[in-house]
Amino acid sequence: MTNEFPKDIMFCNEERAGERFIKRVWGKAPAFACCIGNTETGKIPGISAAGANPEITDFTPAADVELLYFGWCKCINGVPVTPDGIPTPGIITMSAIPLAKMPVFALNGGVNVRPNAPYFELDGKAGRDIRTGRALDDPRKVFERAVVVGEQLAATTEFLVVGESIAGGTTTALAVLTALGYDAQGKVSSSMPNNPHDLKTKVAQEGIEKAGGIERLKQDPLLAMAAVGDPMMPAAAGVIVGAGRRIPVLMAGGTQMAAVLAIVKGMDQSVLGNLAIGTTRWICEDRSSSIAGLVKQIGKVPILAANLDFSDSNFDGLRTYETGLVKEGVGAGGSSIAAILGSRGRIDRERIQQEIDGNYQRLMAKVR
Amino acid sequence: MTNEFPKDIMFCNEERAGERFIKRVWGKAPAFACCIGNTETGKIPGISAAGANPEITDFTPAADVELLYFGWCKCINGVPVTPDGIPTPGIITMSAIPLAKMPVFALNGGVNVRPNAPYFELDGKAGRDIRTGRALDDPRKVFERAVVVGEQLAATTEFLVVGESIAGGTTTALAVLTALGYDAQGKVSSSMPNNPHDLKTKVAQEGIEKAGGIERLKQDPLLAMAAVGDPMMPAAAGVIVGAGRRIPVLMAGGTQMAAVLAIVKGMDQSVLGNLAIGTTRWICEDRSSSIAGLVKQIGKVPILAANLDFSDSNFDGLRTYETGLVKEGVGAGGSSIAAILGSRGRIDRERIQQEIDGNYQRLMAKVR
């Protein structure tokens, strides 16, 4: 590694710790773990743009996993899109994965629609609407099984990138962070053009109150997840804890990963020194949310961001990312960072974006 | 590696190819994949000793997986035993795995009882009695998903050990080998004191005839499995094909692995040069079966055997292995070989047997 850090990675929090993390994984071979789940919370009108309409959001995680494995989706036509037709950030991830030469492992935290692909079964169920205050039945079981998966993966890989796909995940993130006593209001991001903070806060508060309030929940991440979490969370937190005891782990995602970080801290804070969050420039520069404002409350964990820039893309659907839609998901930012770091900077932003443009063109041609 | 080959590994077929295989994996880090399934065939009275009685054989694969992950079984009390009380060969595997420093991955080809542990879900179902001639619904799906798993594992590990746990597996092995045109009669092994060749042949023939006969089945391993196979087979064959395209694969098992080898050859014979069978001395020296006689018909694939010898064990339940009961299963021989080869011979037979005695004592104390 030269004295300079890779130009296409930005530091958004804890720069020195971020530099140390980069040095540890520079030139190392990563693996990618994609944690999926469904929650009825994602179907509350106005909550999520991870699907053309609320009902189809059940298919989004399965479709994203299929996209990563096969380069196209099996359970839906085309790829997951927002109501405006903007394609899933999984297109970024699927482009970075072969450049990073990463194997892909899916972890099923609890879904209604299963991928037509192999995945680690953790015996979880899809989550209820968090307004019930009893979102998940048994987050401990899913967490413990995911720890085992993380331990196995840590024995075979030099660093692990953990991403997620779940519709409605920033609302459950807000709820879990709040339940654990963090000030998350107005800080979680959104895939939508206008971040519906008021609606999210209302939903989160209703669930927390139903479950007995913050005082009852804040000491126990399992209780907080059972009350107002989503099924991606115990899967992601578990695989991060299991792997993070041995190897560096890049938590690939936006503000949802702040909630997972809070859970990880509550379950086994000894791993925090092995963690970084990896996201996109669009998340770090988002004025309607504050990932650093969340992470700073939890621990001294660096935030790295892939400096992706779609301004010059040939395609409207990608250029629109520059207006602040979608921003992140399926570990898009973290997998791009892994491609850059694992290749010692030989793979850069331009190379990843070429691949993204190529995949976008191919996938859109297939739809027509 | 010195000029001498490790003293505790025997060559049972294709010695020169076996030496080349050993050189390729000497000092390399393995991973262990355990392919599980259930088949009603295993419940035909007199067919299998992989459980104290036919009904409980449904629990054996799940219990074996739990034993490998946790050092004890969750879905049953104690460990799986034969009707005579001889413990599962999984005790050998669980002892070799930490010595080999192998991560463990379970693949579910189709079971009635799921492990209380994570596993790769391949969306297969438990198998019917092969006398129906329609044992499996969709072996292609399970095979293809297992190929994907094998490809991912090959990207993270230097060589892969593939074992199995399924009750009734030598009968389905006989049936599939016969259906594919091999002369397997009297050649498959047995976990029982007296190998019930006549019963197995009758069961296999009945299934093959129901499915339209050898001429219809012999060109297509998927058709042969659908007719008279078991759900472990497409999982094992798939993960071997997926991994074997890139890395050496040790097929860990007895004569069941000859059937899997025949399937692999029919699906993608380009991988055969990356394969060896790894088993136990008890299988290689068994006079009631002939693993070499089977494998020689299929291809020039070496057979290695771990020279385990329980004559001096402190425990009756282990010494009984020397009378020819159980012999192999859960990749016992192959995982022992992996411990020896991966450690450059630093781990030897004595060390593995110490560990086995210790685990046996601990597990039996727990039962009492």
Chai-1 contact restraints between the chains, C-beta under 6 A:
chainA,res_idxA,chainB,res_idxB,connection_type,confidence,min_distance_angstrom,max_distance_angstrom,comment,restraint_id
A,A31,B,T156,contact,1.0,0.0,6.0,A-B,restraint_1
A,Y69,B,V148,contact,1.0,0.0,6.0,A-B,restraint_2
A,P103,B,Q152,contact,1.0,0.0,6.0,A-B,restraint_3
A,P103,B,A155,contact,1.0,0.0,6.0,A-B,restraint_4
A,P103,B,T156,contact,1.0,0.0,6.0,A-B,restraint_5
A,P118,B,F120,contact,1.0,0.0,6.0,A-B,restraint_6
A,P118,B,L122,contact,1.0,0.0,6.0,A-B,restraint_7
A,P118,B,R145,contact,1.0,0.0,6.0,A-B,restraint_8
A,P118,B,V148,contact,1.0,0.0,6.0,A-B,restraint_9
A,P118,B,V149,contact,1.0,0.0,6.0,A-B,restraint_10
A,Y119,B,E121,contact,1.0,0.0,6.0,A-B,restraint_11
A,F120,B,P118,contact,1.0,0.0,6.0,A-B,restraint_12
A,E121,B,Y119,contact,1.0,0.0,6.0,A-B,restraint_13
A,E121,B,E121,contact,1.0,0.0,6.0,A-B,restraint_14
A,L122,B,P118,contact,1.0,0.0,6.0,A-B,restraint_15
A,R145,B,P118,contact,1.0,0.0,6.0,A-B,restraint_16
A,V148,B,Y69,contact,1.0,0.0,6.0,A-B,restraint_17
A,V148,B,P118,contact,1.0,0.0,6.0,A-B,restraint_18
A,V149,B,P118,contact,1.0,0.0,6.0,A-B,restraint_19
A,Q152,B,P103,contact,1.0,0.0,6.0,A-B,restraint_20
A,A155,B,P103,contact,1.0,0.0,6.0,A-B,restraint_21
A,T156,B,A31,contact,1.0,0.0,6.0,A-B,restraint_22
A,T156,B,P103,contact,1.0,0.0,6.0,A-B,restraint_23
A,T156,B,T156,contact,1.0,0.0,6.0,A-B,restraint_24
A,T156,B,T157,contact,1.0,0.0,6.0,A-B,restraint_25
A,T157,B,T156,contact,1.0,0.0,6.0,A-B,restraint_26
